[in-house]
């Protein structure tokens, strides 16, 4: 029996990576889950140090697909510069200030404001 695979293009691949992380933890692959957390922490450290990241790294850091990052670049939400040397299809590096702004914005939206349990909201 043939099986068809239907891609859900609406989520930009985020759900797939989330399922991979959950599966890694459930299946006892804590090392893989920890390695992914370390990689994201390293990307955040690099961008906070002012390093310009390529679109794939930005997508991983923000938890979205590369297509969404390209859309944000095209709309001007993320500033970029072109890497020299690739005349046919130049690669882009994302402005770290814009990446940090989006990262902080996503964390505020998804996690809410940070308050201590005893303080008034």
Phi and psi in radians as a Rosetta constraint file:
Dihedral C 1 N 2 CA 2 C 2 CIRCULARHARMONIC -1.429 0.35
Dihedral N 2 CA 2 C 2 N 3 CIRCULARHARMONIC 2.516 0.35
Dihedral C 2 N 3 CA 3 C 3 CIRCULARHARMONIC -2.032 0.35
Dihedral N 3 CA 3 C 3 N 4 CIRCULARHARMONIC 2.453 0.35
Dihedral C 3 N 4 CA 4 C 4 CIRCULARHARMONIC -1.828 0.35
Dihedral N 4 CA 4 C 4 N 5 CIRCULARHARMONIC 2.436 0.35
Dihedral C 4 N 5 CA 5 C 5 CIRCULARHARMONIC -1.860 0.35
Dihedral N 5 CA 5 C 5 N 6 CIRCULARHARMONIC 2.173 0.35
Dihedral C 5 N 6 CA 6 C 6 CIRCULARHARMONIC -1.889 0.35
Dihedral N 6 CA 6 C 6 N 7 CIRCULARHARMONIC 2.160 0.35
Dihedral C 6 N 7 CA 7 C 7 CIRCULARHARMONIC -1.554 0.35
Dihedral N 7 CA 7 C 7 N 8 CIRCULARHARMONIC 2.390 0.35
Dihedral C 7 N 8 CA 8 C 8 CIRCULARHARMONIC -1.720 0.35
Dihedral N 8 CA 8 C 8 N 9 CIRCULARHARMONIC 1.734 0.35
Dihedral C 8 N 9 CA 9 C 9 CIRCULARHARMONIC -1.458 0.35
Dihedral N 9 CA 9 C 9 N 10 CIRCULARHARMONIC -0.136 0.35
Dihedral C 9 N 10 CA 10 C 10 CIRCULARHARMONIC -1.280 0.35
Dihedral N 10 CA 10 C 10 N 11 CIRCULARHARMONIC -0.363 0.35
Dihedral C 10 N 11 CA 11 C 11 CIRCULARHARMONIC -1.778 0.35
Dihedral N 11 CA 11 C 11 N 12 CIRCULARHARMONIC 0.040 0.35
Dihedral C 11 N 12 CA 12 C 12 CIRCULARHARMONIC 1.131 0.35
Dihedral N 12 CA 12 C 12 N 13 CIRCULARHARMONIC 0.359 0.35
Dihedral C 12 N 13 CA 13 C 13 CIRCULARHARMONIC 1.498 0.35
Dihedral N 13 CA 13 C 13 N 14 CIRCULARHARMONIC -0.050 0.35
Dihedral C 13 N 14 CA 14 C 14 CIRCULARHARMONIC -1.117 0.35
Dihedral N 14 CA 14 C 14 N 15 CIRCULARHARMONIC -0.758 0.35
Dihedral C 14 N 15 CA 15 C 15 CIRCULARHARMONIC -1.089 0.35
Dihedral N 15 CA 15 C 15 N 16 CIRCULARHARMONIC -0.636 0.35
Dihedral C 15 N 16 CA 16 C 16 CIRCULARHARMONIC -1.095 0.35
Dihedral N 16 CA 16 C 16 N 17 CIRCULARHARMONIC -0.783 0.35
Dihedral C 16 N 17 CA 17 C 17 CIRCULARHARMONIC -1.180 0.35
Dihedral N 17 CA 17 C 17 N 18 CIRCULARHARMONIC -0.646 0.35
Dihedral C 17 N 18 CA 18 C 18 CIRCULARHARMONIC -1.114 0.35
Dihedral N 18 CA 18 C 18 N 19 CIRCULARHARMONIC -0.717 0.35
Dihedral C 18 N 19 CA 19 C 19 CIRCULARHARMONIC -1.126 0.35
Dihedral N 19 CA 19 C 19 N 20 CIRCULARHARMONIC -0.690 0.35
Dihedral C 19 N 20 CA 20 C 20 CIRCULARHARMONIC -1.068 0.35
Dihedral N 20 CA 20 C 20 N 21 CIRCULARHARMONIC -0.743 0.35
Dihedral C 20 N 21 CA 21 C 21 CIRCULARHARMONIC -1.135 0.35
Dihedral N 21 CA 21 C 21 N 22 CIRCULARHARMONIC -0.761 0.35
Dihedral C 21 N 22 CA 22 C 22 CIRCULARHARMONIC -1.137 0.35
Dihedral N 22 CA 22 C 22 N 23 CIRCULARHARMONIC -0.730 0.35
Dihedral C 22 N 23 CA 23 C 23 CIRCULARHARMONIC -1.099 0.35
Dihedral N 23 CA 23 C 23 N 24 CIRCULARHARMONIC -0.683 0.35
Dihedral C 23 N 24 CA 24 C 24 CIRCULARHARMONIC -1.065 0.35
Dihedral N 24 CA 24 C 24 N 25 CIRCULARHARMONIC -0.708 0.35
Dihedral C 24 N 25 CA 25 C 25 CIRCULARHARMONIC -1.267 0.35
Dihedral N 25 CA 25 C 25 N 26 CIRCULARHARMONIC -0.789 0.35
Dihedral C 25 N 26 CA 26 C 26 CIRCULARHARMONIC -1.139 0.35
Dihedral N 26 CA 26 C 26 N 27 CIRCULARHARMONIC -0.683 0.35
Dihedral C 26 N 27 CA 27 C 27 CIRCULARHARMONIC -1.405 0.35
Dihedral N 27 CA 27 C 27 N 28 CIRCULARHARMONIC 0.062 0.35
Dihedral C 27 N 28 CA 28 C 28 CIRCULARHARMONIC 1.512 0.35
Dihedral N 28 CA 28 C 28 N 29 CIRCULARHARMONIC 0.223 0.35
Dihedral C 28 N 29 CA 29 C 29 CIRCULARHARMONIC -1.667 0.35
Dihedral N 29 CA 29 C 29 N 30 CIRCULARHARMONIC 1.112 0.35
Dihedral C 29 N 30 CA 30 C 30 CIRCULARHARMONIC -1.115 0.35
Dihedral N 30 CA 30 C 30 N 31 CIRCULARHARMONIC -0.519 0.35
Dihedral C 30 N 31 CA 31 C 31 CIRCULARHARMONIC -1.106 0.35
Dihedral N 31 CA 31 C 31 N 32 CIRCULARHARMONIC -0.726 0.35
Dihedral C 31 N 32 CA 32 C 32 CIRCULARHARMONIC -1.146 0.35
Dihedral N 32 CA 32 C 32 N 33 CIRCULARHARMONIC -0.768 0.35
Dihedral C 32 N 33 CA 33 C 33 CIRCULARHARMONIC -1.104 0.35
Dihedral N 33 CA 33 C 33 N 34 CIRCULARHARMONIC -0.703 0.35
Dihedral C 33 N 34 CA 34 C 34 CIRCULARHARMONIC -1.169 0.35
Dihedral N 34 CA 34 C 34 N 35 CIRCULARHARMONIC -0.653 0.35
Dihedral C 34 N 35 CA 35 C 35 CIRCULARHARMONIC -1.119 0.35
Dihedral N 35 CA 35 C 35 N 36 CIRCULARHARMONIC -0.684 0.35
Dihedral C 35 N 36 CA 36 C 36 CIRCULARHARMONIC -1.146 0.35
Dihedral N 36 CA 36 C 36 N 37 CIRCULARHARMONIC -0.715 0.35
Dihedral C 36 N 37 CA 37 C 37 CIRCULARHARMONIC -1.119 0.35
Dihedral N 37 CA 37 C 37 N 38 CIRCULARHARMONIC -0.713 0.35
Dihedral C 37 N 38 CA 38 C 38 CIRCULARHARMONIC -1.115 0.35
Dihedral N 38 CA 38 C 38 N 39 CIRCULARHARMONIC -0.686 0.35
Dihedral C 38 N 39 CA 39 C 39 CIRCULARHARMONIC -1.132 0.35
Dihedral N 39 CA 39 C 39 N 40 CIRCULARHARMONIC -0.745 0.35
Dihedral C 39 N 40 CA 40 C 40 CIRCULARHARMONIC -1.174 0.35
Dihedral N 40 CA 40 C 40 N 41 CIRCULARHARMONIC -0.689 0.35
Dihedral C 40 N 41 CA 41 C 41 CIRCULARHARMONIC -1.108 0.35
Dihedral N 41 CA 41 C 41 N 42 CIRCULARHARMONIC -0.668 0.35
Dihedral C 41 N 42 CA 42 C 42 CIRCULARHARMONIC -1.160 0.35
Dihedral N 42 CA 42 C 42 N 43 CIRCULARHARMONIC -0.717 0.35
Dihedral C 42 N 43 CA 43 C 43 CIRCULARHARMONIC -1.093 0.35
Dihedral N 43 CA 43 C 43 N 44 CIRCULARHARMONIC -0.715 0.35
Dihedral C 43 N 44 CA 44 C 44 CIRCULARHARMONIC -1.148 0.35
Dihedral N 44 CA 44 C 44 N 45 CIRCULARHARMONIC -0.703 0.35
Dihedral C 44 N 45 CA 45 C 45 CIRCULARHARMONIC -1.072 0.35
Dihedral N 45 CA 45 C 45 N 46 CIRCULARHARMONIC -0.745 0.35
Dihedral C 45 N 46 CA 46 C 46 CIRCULARHARMONIC -1.133 0.35
Dihedral N 46 CA 46 C 46 N 47 CIRCULARHARMONIC -0.748 0.35
Dihedral C 46 N 47 CA 47 C 47 CIRCULARHARMONIC -1.245 0.35
Dihedral N 47 CA 47 C 47 N 48 CIRCULARHARMONIC -0.583 0.35
Dihedral C 47 N 48 CA 48 C 48 CIRCULARHARMONIC -1.205 0.35
Dihedral N 48 CA 48 C 48 N 49 CIRCULARHARMONIC -0.421 0.35
Dihedral C 48 N 49 CA 49 C 49 CIRCULARHARMONIC -1.420 0.35
Dihedral N 49 CA 49 C 49 N 50 CIRCULARHARMONIC -0.040 0.35
Dihedral C 49 N 50 CA 50 C 50 CIRCULARHARMONIC 1.660 0.35
Dihedral N 50 CA 50 C 50 N 51 CIRCULARHARMONIC 0.217 0.35
Dihedral C 50 N 51 CA 51 C 51 CIRCULARHARMONIC -1.385 0.35
Dihedral N 51 CA 51 C 51 N 52 CIRCULARHARMONIC 2.377 0.35
Dihedral C 51 N 52 CA 52 C 52 CIRCULARHARMONIC -1.426 0.35
Dihedral N 52 CA 52 C 52 N 53 CIRCULARHARMONIC 2.205 0.35
Dihedral C 52 N 53 CA 53 C 53 CIRCULARHARMONIC -1.853 0.35
Dihedral N 53 CA 53 C 53 N 54 CIRCULARHARMONIC 2.641 0.35
Dihedral C 53 N 54 CA 54 C 54 CIRCULARHARMONIC -1.308 0.35
Dihedral N 54 CA 54 C 54 N 55 CIRCULARHARMONIC 2.902 0.35
Dihedral C 54 N 55 CA 55 C 55 CIRCULARHARMONIC -1.082 0.35
Dihedral N 55 CA 55 C 55 N 56 CIRCULARHARMONIC -0.659 0.35
Dihedral C 55 N 56 CA 56 C 56 CIRCULARHARMONIC -1.112 0.35
Dihedral N 56 CA 56 C 56 N 57 CIRCULARHARMONIC -0.702 0.35
Dihedral C 56 N 57 CA 57 C 57 CIRCULARHARMONIC -1.187 0.35
Dihedral N 57 CA 57 C 57 N 58 CIRCULARHARMONIC -0.680 0.35
Dihedral C 57 N 58 CA 58 C 58 CIRCULARHARMONIC -1.126 0.35
Dihedral N 58 CA 58 C 58 N 59 CIRCULARHARMONIC -0.718 0.35
Dihedral C 58 N 59 CA 59 C 59 CIRCULARHARMONIC -1.060 0.35
Dihedral N 59 CA 59 C 59 N 60 CIRCULARHARMONIC -0.754 0.35
Dihedral C 59 N 60 CA 60 C 60 CIRCULARHARMONIC -1.132 0.35
Dihedral N 60 CA 60 C 60 N 61 CIRCULARHARMONIC -0.742 0.35
Dihedral C 60 N 61 CA 61 C 61 CIRCULARHARMONIC -1.136 0.35
Dihedral N 61 CA 61 C 61 N 62 CIRCULARHARMONIC -0.734 0.35
Dihedral C 61 N 62 CA 62 C 62 CIRCULARHARMONIC -1.487 0.35
Dihedral N 62 CA 62 C 62 N 63 CIRCULARHARMONIC -0.146 0.35
Dihedral C 62 N 63 CA 63 C 63 CIRCULARHARMONIC 1.268 0.35
Dihedral N 63 CA 63 C 63 N 64 CIRCULARHARMONIC 0.704 0.35
Dihedral C 63 N 64 CA 64 C 64 CIRCULARHARMONIC -2.427 0.35
Dihedral N 64 CA 64 C 64 N 65 CIRCULARHARMONIC 3.014 0.35
Dihedral C 64 N 65 CA 65 C 65 CIRCULARHARMONIC -1.408 0.35
Dihedral N 65 CA 65 C 65 N 66 CIRCULARHARMONIC 2.798 0.35
Dihedral C 65 N 66 CA 66 C 66 CIRCULARHARMONIC -1.115 0.35
Dihedral N 66 CA 66 C 66 N 67 CIRCULARHARMONIC -0.557 0.35
Dihedral C 66 N 67 CA 67 C 67 CIRCULARHARMONIC -1.079 0.35
Dihedral N 67 CA 67 C 67 N 68 CIRCULARHARMONIC -0.719 0.35
Dihedral C 67 N 68 CA 68 C 68 CIRCULARHARMONIC -1.119 0.35
Dihedral N 68 CA 68 C 68 N 69 CIRCULARHARMONIC -0.685 0.35
Dihedral C 68 N 69 CA 69 C 69 CIRCULARHARMONIC -1.115 0.35
Dihedral N 69 CA 69 C 69 N 70 CIRCULARHARMONIC -0.723 0.35
Dihedral C 69 N 70 CA 70 C 70 CIRCULARHARMONIC -1.102 0.35
Dihedral N 70 CA 70 C 70 N 71 CIRCULARHARMONIC -0.626 0.35
Dihedral C 70 N 71 CA 71 C 71 CIRCULARHARMONIC -1.134 0.35
Dihedral N 71 CA 71 C 71 N 72 CIRCULARHARMONIC -0.730 0.35
Dihedral C 71 N 72 CA 72 C 72 CIRCULARHARMONIC -1.157 0.35
Dihedral N 72 CA 72 C 72 N 73 CIRCULARHARMONIC -0.594 0.35
Dihedral C 72 N 73 CA 73 C 73 CIRCULARHARMONIC -1.172 0.35
Dihedral N 73 CA 73 C 73 N 74 CIRCULARHARMONIC -0.763 0.35
Dihedral C 73 N 74 CA 74 C 74 CIRCULARHARMONIC -1.161 0.35
Dihedral N 74 CA 74 C 74 N 75 CIRCULARHARMONIC -0.577 0.35
Dihedral C 74 N 75 CA 75 C 75 CIRCULARHARMONIC -1.423 0.35
Dihedral N 75 CA 75 C 75 N 76 CIRCULARHARMONIC -0.198 0.35
Dihedral C 75 N 76 CA 76 C 76 CIRCULARHARMONIC 1.568 0.35
Dihedral N 76 CA 76 C 76 N 77 CIRCULARHARMONIC 0.063 0.35
Dihedral C 76 N 77 CA 77 C 77 CIRCULARHARMONIC -1.184 0.35
Dihedral N 77 CA 77 C 77 N 78 CIRCULARHARMONIC -0.564 0.35
Dihedral C 77 N 78 CA 78 C 78 CIRCULARHARMONIC -2.077 0.35
Dihedral N 78 CA 78 C 78 N 79 CIRCULARHARMONIC 2.172 0.35
Dihedral C 78 N 79 CA 79 C 79 CIRCULARHARMONIC -1.314 0.35
Dihedral N 79 CA 79 C 79 N 80 CIRCULARHARMONIC 2.698 0.35
Dihedral C 79 N 80 CA 80 C 80 CIRCULARHARMONIC -2.609 0.35
Dihedral N 80 CA 80 C 80 N 81 CIRCULARHARMONIC 2.913 0.35
Dihedral C 80 N 81 CA 81 C 81 CIRCULARHARMONIC -2.343 0.35
Dihedral N 81 CA 81 C 81 N 82 CIRCULARHARMONIC 2.659 0.35
Dihedral C 81 N 82 CA 82 C 82 CIRCULARHARMONIC -1.549 0.35
Dihedral N 82 CA 82 C 82 N 83 CIRCULARHARMONIC 2.428 0.35
Dihedral C 82 N 83 CA 83 C 83 CIRCULARHARMONIC -1.405 0.35
Dihedral N 83 CA 83 C 83 N 84 CIRCULARHARMONIC 2.364 0.35
Dihedral C 83 N 84 CA 84 C 84 CIRCULARHARMONIC -1.281 0.35
Dihedral N 84 CA 84 C 84 N 85 CIRCULARHARMONIC 2.711 0.35
Dihedral C 84 N 85 CA 85 C 85 CIRCULARHARMONIC 1.898 0.35
Dihedral N 85 CA 85 C 85 N 86 CIRCULARHARMONIC -0.483 0.35
Dihedral C 85 N 86 CA 86 C 86 CIRCULARHARMONIC -1.818 0.35
Dihedral N 86 CA 86 C 86 N 87 CIRCULARHARMONIC 1.610 0.35
Dihedral C 86 N 87 CA 87 C 87 CIRCULARHARMONIC -1.272 0.35
Dihedral N 87 CA 87 C 87 N 88 CIRCULARHARMONIC -0.625 0.35
Dihedral C 87 N 88 CA 88 C 88 CIRCULARHARMONIC -1.300 0.35
Dihedral N 88 CA 88 C 88 N 89 CIRCULARHARMONIC -0.903 0.35
Dihedral C 88 N 89 CA 89 C 89 CIRCULARHARMONIC -2.365 0.35
Dihedral N 89 CA 89 C 89 N 90 CIRCULARHARMONIC 1.485 0.35
Dihedral C 89 N 90 CA 90 C 90 CIRCULARHARMONIC -1.168 0.35
Dihedral N 90 CA 90 C 90 N 91 CIRCULARHARMONIC 2.506 0.35
Dihedral C 90 N 91 CA 91 C 91 CIRCULARHARMONIC -1.537 0.35
Dihedral N 91 CA 91 C 91 N 92 CIRCULARHARMONIC 2.649 0.35
Dihedral C 91 N 92 CA 92 C 92 CIRCULARHARMONIC -2.005 0.35
Dihedral N 92 CA 92 C 92 N 93 CIRCULARHARMONIC 2.531 0.35
Dihedral C 92 N 93 CA 93 C 93 CIRCULARHARMONIC -1.993 0.35
Dihedral N 93 CA 93 C 93 N 94 CIRCULARHARMONIC 2.424 0.35
Dihedral C 93 N 94 CA 94 C 94 CIRCULARHARMONIC -1.609 0.35
Dihedral N 94 CA 94 C 94 N 95 CIRCULARHARMONIC 2.497 0.35
Dihedral C 94 N 95 CA 95 C 95 CIRCULARHARMONIC -1.142 0.35
Dihedral N 95 CA 95 C 95 N 96 CIRCULARHARMONIC 2.147 0.35
Dihedral C 95 N 96 CA 96 C 96 CIRCULARHARMONIC -1.092 0.35
Dihedral N 96 CA 96 C 96 N 97 CIRCULARHARMONIC -0.542 0.35
Dihedral C 96 N 97 CA 97 C 97 CIRCULARHARMONIC -1.130 0.35
Dihedral N 97 CA 97 C 97 N 98 CIRCULARHARMONIC -0.729 0.35
Dihedral C 97 N 98 CA 98 C 98 CIRCULARHARMONIC -1.206 0.35
Dihedral N 98 CA 98 C 98 N 99 CIRCULARHARMONIC -0.671 0.35
Dihedral C 98 N 99 CA 99 C 99 CIRCULARHARMONIC -1.123 0.35
Dihedral N 99 CA 99 C 99 N 100 CIRCULARHARMONIC -0.755 0.35
Dihedral C 99 N 100 CA 100 C 100 CIRCULARHARMONIC -1.112 0.35
Dihedral N 100 CA 100 C 100 N 101 CIRCULARHARMONIC -0.700 0.35
Dihedral C 100 N 101 CA 101 C 101 CIRCULARHARMONIC -1.057 0.35
Dihedral N 101 CA 101 C 101 N 102 CIRCULARHARMONIC -0.795 0.35
Dihedral C 101 N 102 CA 102 C 102 CIRCULARHARMONIC -1.187 0.35
Dihedral N 102 CA 102 C 102 N 103 CIRCULARHARMONIC -0.662 0.35
Dihedral C 102 N 103 CA 103 C 103 CIRCULARHARMONIC -1.105 0.35
Dihedral N 103 CA 103 C 103 N 104 CIRCULARHARMONIC -0.816 0.35
Dihedral C 103 N 104 CA 104 C 104 CIRCULARHARMONIC -1.122 0.35
Dihedral N 104 CA 104 C 104 N 105 CIRCULARHARMONIC -0.671 0.35
Dihedral C 104 N 105 CA 105 C 105 CIRCULARHARMONIC -1.128 0.35
Dihedral N 105 CA 105 C 105 N 106 CIRCULARHARMONIC -0.774 0.35
Dihedral C 105 N 106 CA 106 C 106 CIRCULARHARMONIC -1.126 0.35
Dihedral N 106 CA 106 C 106 N 107 CIRCULARHARMONIC -0.667 0.35
Dihedral C 106 N 107 CA 107 C 107 CIRCULARHARMONIC -1.191 0.35
Dihedral N 107 CA 107 C 107 N 108 CIRCULARHARMONIC -0.649 0.35
Dihedral C 107 N 108 CA 108 C 108 CIRCULARHARMONIC -1.142 0.35
Dihedral N 108 CA 108 C 108 N 109 CIRCULARHARMONIC -0.750 0.35
Dihedral C 108 N 109 CA 109 C 109 CIRCULARHARMONIC -1.217 0.35
Dihedral N 109 CA 109 C 109 N 110 CIRCULARHARMONIC -0.764 0.35
Dihedral C 109 N 110 CA 110 C 110 CIRCULARHARMONIC -1.443 0.35
Dihedral N 110 CA 110 C 110 N 111 CIRCULARHARMONIC -0.495 0.35
Dihedral C 110 N 111 CA 111 C 111 CIRCULARHARMONIC -1.990 0.35
Dihedral N 111 CA 111 C 111 N 112 CIRCULARHARMONIC -0.201 0.35
Dihedral C 111 N 112 CA 112 C 112 CIRCULARHARMONIC 1.386 0.35
Dihedral N 112 CA 112 C 112 N 113 CIRCULARHARMONIC 3.047 0.35
Dihedral C 112 N 113 CA 113 C 113 CIRCULARHARMONIC -1.194 0.35
Dihedral N 113 CA 113 C 113 N 114 CIRCULARHARMONIC 2.589 0.35
Dihedral C 113 N 114 CA 114 C 114 CIRCULARHARMONIC -1.556 0.35
Dihedral N 114 CA 114 C 114 N 115 CIRCULARHARMONIC 2.047 0.35
Dihedral C 114 N 115 CA 115 C 115 CIRCULARHARMONIC -2.336 0.35
Dihedral N 115 CA 115 C 115 N 116 CIRCULARHARMONIC 2.617 0.35
Dihedral C 115 N 116 CA 116 C 116 CIRCULARHARMONIC -1.381 0.35
Dihedral N 116 CA 116 C 116 N 117 CIRCULARHARMONIC 2.695 0.35
Dihedral C 116 N 117 CA 117 C 117 CIRCULARHARMONIC -1.034 0.35
Dihedral N 117 CA 117 C 117 N 118 CIRCULARHARMONIC -0.567 0.35
Dihedral C 117 N 118 CA 118 C 118 CIRCULARHARMONIC -1.540 0.35
Dihedral N 118 CA 118 C 118 N 119 CIRCULARHARMONIC -0.185 0.35
Dihedral C 118 N 119 CA 119 C 119 CIRCULARHARMONIC -1.587 0.35
Dihedral N 119 CA 119 C 119 N 120 CIRCULARHARMONIC 2.671 0.35
Dihedral C 119 N 120 CA 120 C 120 CIRCULARHARMONIC -1.246 0.35
Dihedral N 120 CA 120 C 120 N 121 CIRCULARHARMONIC 2.556 0.35
